[in-house]
Amino acid sequence: MSDDAAGEMVSRARFLRERAARLEAERLLEVKSRELYDAFRRLEADARKLDAAVAARTADLSAALERAEEGTRAKARFVANMSHEIRTPLNGVLGMAQALLADDLTPAQREKLAIIVDSGQSLTAILNDVLDLSKIEAGKLEVVPVPGDLWAQVDRSRQLFLPGASEKGLTISVLRDISLPPRLVFDPVRVRQCVDNLVANAVKFTPSGGVEIRLSAQPLEDGDHLVRIDVADTGIGMSEEAQTRLFEAFTQVDNESTRRFGGTGLGLAISRQLARMMGGDIALESREGEGSTFTLTFRAGAAAAQRPAAPSAPAGEAAGSVRSLRGTRALLVDDNAINRQIIKLFLAPHGIVIVEAVDGRTALDTLAKQAFDIVLLDVHMPGMDGCETIRRIRESGAPWAQVPVIALTADAMLGDRERYLALGMDDYISKPIDRRELLSRIAGLVPDIPPLAVAK
Amino acid sequence: MKGVVFVELLEMADKAVGEEAVDRVIARCPLSSGGAYTAVGTYPAEELGHLVTAFSEAAGAPPEALQRSFGHWMLTRFAETYPAFFQAQPDAFTMLESVEGEVHTEVRKLYPDAELPKFETERLACGALRMTYISPRRLADFCHGLIEACLAHYGEKADIQRTDRSSGMLGIVDFVIRRTAA
């Protein structure tokens, strides 16, 4: 008998009772384990059913999403096509109207014609807005940062709006904080678009006082800078409720504003999307009756040591400063006779000598035979199109391989500009072509007046 | 090793050598459990070895014989506790064939961590059944006893030929079972 257990004896009956209890507990435990196992299996089966349901629902949603995306792509294609279709006749209307302005007209005729040109230009602006937004929504817009001087760029916006502001008795000033590096890497086209939009709005909604543009930058940990551009006005301001709706596409403060101030209501929506694509945003602080301050922020890279300025002329150069182009030899390549007619009407009065070509092949033949100072090249042409033509010009190895070329096209959607410059074009003008813009671009690319031409 | 094996071994020993002898054996063996086992627990397999050796000494019988008797005992107890398995099978061969696929599957439902031996079965051309026991535990005699008792449970008579094909750590033993009389 075991010694330690000997001290306290239990009765046989008690031992058997305890033993029976243990056996019962074991049996119960097995029953419960089995129930637990079955419950777990049911749960697993439910989970599998749930997984299957989720998978089926996900597949449905993917299919729906795919259909929706296809719809969006179809819409973007439609808008792009419509753009081309609308621009071509608009180009004819605006071009001929501008050409007529150069004729002898009575003051009353001149006034009517000015209204036609004005209205046509408004239509172009609206068309551009709709196209930009559709391109952003289709995800087809790319940001292309290059080194540049932000202050100089913003000052060009100031110069653009100064005449209109002066008429209303407003001032526009640009203040540059010391924190802004002299050169930064940013997308000049998109930044310009945002700043122009903010300044245009500020001028539009300010009856008296002025607009102040303040530039500053804050270095970020990764070496980039967060650029901040405040556009502050002393205008009519807006209520908090109006501020919340302001950035939505096709929304303006109210219908009364639309009647009084015009516009599509797309500008801010586009600008904000652009700012966000550049790693920033547009914010607004405003009080009704006291004015508004719009703040544009975006990321800009630090520029390396200063490089020589790009050879192409800056966009939107003051139109009044166009120097004499008399004697300039231009090759005009466009399959559309009306377009050629318009450009001839624009350029001939300035003494520019024009040779016409109806497609790329004719253009190459003509280039081989005589010298030109500039080529105006339509992009969409039957046969050899503009893209193929520029490629052959640049790869020709001929003396004229580096002749300045300006692309002309109706596809004025954002992002196309970079595409054409990458193809080897020196500049780019979208139709409908503005007479003064065309002259300014040509002046930016053509070397000084050839002595022989002056002799003539 | 599942606790039910220990519980049943002690139960059989109680009957065979008496409770006092069992208490003495337990006191002598190095058992981490102290000899207190429950059917739903899991215990080190070496403890079974200690107990079998000690009981065979106490009973004056070789350990192989004790293992085989224990196989008989165990099968009878299984038939009492889990009669459904036996009712589901018409004869000993189908019962033996169902151990791996059905009985062990049910055991794993209750004890997912159970380390069970593996059984392979094959019907031979002569109408015999070959059952192969594969386990690192080396309890072929216990198995032998279980097979004998299973045949007895179904009232069948058979001749069992045993071939040890063990290699290294792994015990592999073939049992070829031939029915001798209908």
Interface residues (C-beta under 8 A of the other chain):
Chain A: M1 S2 R22 L23 E26 L29 E30 S33 R34 Y37
Chain B: E20 D23 A27 T38 A39 V40 K109 L110 Y111
